[in-house]
Amino acid sequence: MAQSEPAHAREDRLFIHNLVKRDPLANLADDVRKGLSAQQKRFLPKYFYDQVGSLLFEAICLLPEYYLTRAENEILRRFADEIVSSVEGRKTLIEMGSGSASKTRLIIEALLREQSDLLFMPVDISASALENSSRILLQSYPRLRIEAYAADYFAALRELAKQQRGPTLALFLGSNISNFETDEEFGFLRALRSVLRSGDGLLLGADLKKDRSILETAYNDALGVTSAFNLDGLARINRELGGDFDLRAFEHRAVYNEKMGRVEIYIESKHAQTVTIHKLGMQAHFNAGERIHTENSYKYDSQEIAKLASDTGFTLARTWLDRERRFSSNLLLAKE
């Protein structure tokens, strides 16, 4: 059972590097202008995770149709001790895109069963989310220290590359790798490999290819929570940039492109319309049926995961599956 401790003790065990250089609202404005002016309109998925969007995503993770979180949790509950023992030595834990770090607890607990204390280095774009999750973790685990990075992935990796560490286990959970396009995923994994030493490990969560009906149902739940999450991108433009999107005039679409091996997610205009975004001084015109592309979620098979590892400086050492064989946790070891 977790033990309580004085607040000042927790402060001594937490340091947050805030590397966010620009006003996030300025980035949003630039990207919305570019995205809605493009021939194929686009809204970048990183902007879903404001306070409202993050709560909606947490609700998605509890849905019966959205098996990914449940399957990965099962894997980590069953195999956490095997996973952490696959990297030798007294380890530091790094996590890219840590969010609430709820699943990370299973790995932290396994590491603390193996060693007397632990340095955890989470990376997330939101400094407030990092601070909240870090304080909760420190209250739960007195033998934990946290050095966090509020930054995008590449800025954080540049800083992490400057540090000397012992054996390291890095985490990239939740099939977050699936949201990168092909060239981006290779660039990200190569950058991550550059901060690891030979023999260090990366636990990579990856959703697996399967029947179309299972995949499309996972992103089209009966309660409409995924639809609300997707459409909240338009609501955020309304809230923060003075848009006048009528959310009832748009609908959520998620379809599996079998040839490309990905679920493609869109917001579709129900009829011809023009939307004004006052703070940007722009209008966006939509034809009936025209779509805003919001996200791709790539799915993998074992050969693709092995090739992804090999091409980015890793070896695929071990794969763990949930009982229904829908999701994979893959241990990639950094090569010489």
DAFENBEL-V8128 format. One record per backbone hydrogen bond with DSSP energy under -0.5 kcal/mol. NH is the residue of the N-H (numbers start at 1). CO is the residue of the C=O. If there is no record, write none. Layout:
nh = [NH | NH]
co = [CO | CO]
This chain:
nh = [9 | 10 | 11 | 12 | 13 | 13 | 14 | 15 | 17 | 17 | 18 | 19 | 19 | 21 | 26 | 27 | 28 | 29 | 30 | 31 | 32 | 33 | 34 | 35 | 36 | 37 | 37 | 38 | 41 | 42 | 43 | 47 | 48 | 49 | 50 | 54 | 55 | 56 | 57 | 58 | 59 | 60 | 61 | 62 | 63 | 67 | 70 | 71 | 72 | 73 | 74 | 75 | 76 | 77 | 78 | 79 | 80 | 83 | 84 | 85 | 86 | 86 | 87 | 88 | 91 | 92 | 93 | 94 | 94 | 95 | 96 | 97 | 98 | 101 | 105 | 105 | 106 | 107 | 107 | 108 | 109 | 110 | 111 | 112 | 113 | 114 | 114 | 115 | 118 | 120 | 120 | 121 | 122 | 123 | 124 | 127 | 130 | 131 | 132 | 133 | 134 | 135 | 136 | 137 | 138 | 139 | 140 | 141 | 142 | 144 | 145 | 146 | 147 | 148 | 149 | 150 | 151 | 151 | 156 | 157 | 158 | 159 | 160 | 161 | 162 | 163 | 165 | 169 | 170 | 170 | 171 | 172 | 176 | 177 | 178 | 179 | 180 | 185 | 186 | 187 | 188 | 189 | 190 | 191 | 192 | 193 | 194 | 195 | 196 | 199 | 200 | 201 | 202 | 203 | 204 | 204 | 205 | 205 | 206 | 208 | 209 | 214 | 215 | 216 | 217 | 218 | 219 | 219 | 220 | 224 | 228 | 229 | 230 | 231 | 232 | 233 | 234 | 235 | 236 | 237 | 238 | 239 | 240 | 241 | 242 | 243 | 244 | 247 | 249 | 250 | 251 | 253 | 255 | 257 | 257 | 258 | 261 | 262 | 263 | 264 | 264 | 265 | 266 | 267 | 268 | 269 | 270 | 273 | 275 | 277 | 278 | 278 | 279 | 280 | 281 | 281 | 282 | 284 | 286 | 289 | 290 | 292 | 293 | 293 | 294 | 294 | 295 | 297 | 298 | 299 | 300 | 305 | 306 | 307 | 308 | 309 | 310 | 311 | 312 | 313 | 314 | 315 | 317 | 317 | 318 | 320 | 322 | 325 | 328 | 329 | 330 | 331 | 332 | 332 | 333 | 333 | 334 | 335]
co = [6 | 6 | 7 | 8 | 9 | 10 | 11 | 146 | 15 | 148 | 16 | 17 | 150 | 19 | 23 | 23 | 24 | 25 | 26 | 27 | 28 | 29 | 30 | 31 | 32 | 33 | 34 | 34 | 39 | 35 | 293 | 44 | 45 | 46 | 48 | 50 | 51 | 52 | 53 | 54 | 55 | 56 | 57 | 59 | 60 | 65 | 66 | 67 | 68 | 69 | 70 | 71 | 72 | 73 | 74 | 75 | 76 | 79 | 80 | 81 | 82 | 83 | 84 | 86 | 89 | 167 | 119 | 92 | 169 | 121 | 171 | 123 | 123 | 98 | 101 | 102 | 103 | 103 | 104 | 104 | 105 | 106 | 107 | 108 | 109 | 110 | 111 | 111 | 143 | 118 | 145 | 93 | 120 | 95 | 149 | 125 | 126 | 127 | 128 | 129 | 130 | 131 | 132 | 133 | 134 | 135 | 136 | 137 | 140 | 141 | 118 | 13 | 120 | 15 | 122 | 17 | 124 | 149 | 152 | 153 | 154 | 155 | 156 | 157 | 159 | 160 | 163 | 92 | 168 | 201 | 94 | 203 | 173 | 205 | 175 | 176 | 177 | 181 | 182 | 183 | 184 | 185 | 186 | 187 | 188 | 189 | 190 | 192 | 193 | 334 | 197 | 168 | 332 | 170 | 202 | 330 | 172 | 203 | 328 | 326 | 300 | 211 | 211 | 212 | 213 | 214 | 215 | 216 | 217 | 221 | 224 | 225 | 226 | 227 | 228 | 230 | 231 | 231 | 232 | 233 | 234 | 235 | 236 | 237 | 238 | 237 | 276 | 245 | 246 | 247 | 268 | 266 | 264 | 255 | 262 | 256 | 257 | 257 | 297 | 255 | 262 | 295 | 253 | 292 | 251 | 290 | 249 | 286 | 284 | 282 | 242 | 276 | 241 | 277 | 277 | 278 | 277 | 275 | 273 | 269 | 287 | 267 | 41 | 291 | 265 | 292 | 265 | 263 | 178 | 261 | 207 | 301 | 302 | 303 | 304 | 305 | 306 | 307 | 309 | 310 | 309 | 333 | 315 | 331 | 331 | 329 | 327 | 322 | 206 | 320 | 204 | 318 | 202 | 330 | 315 | 331 | 200 | 313]
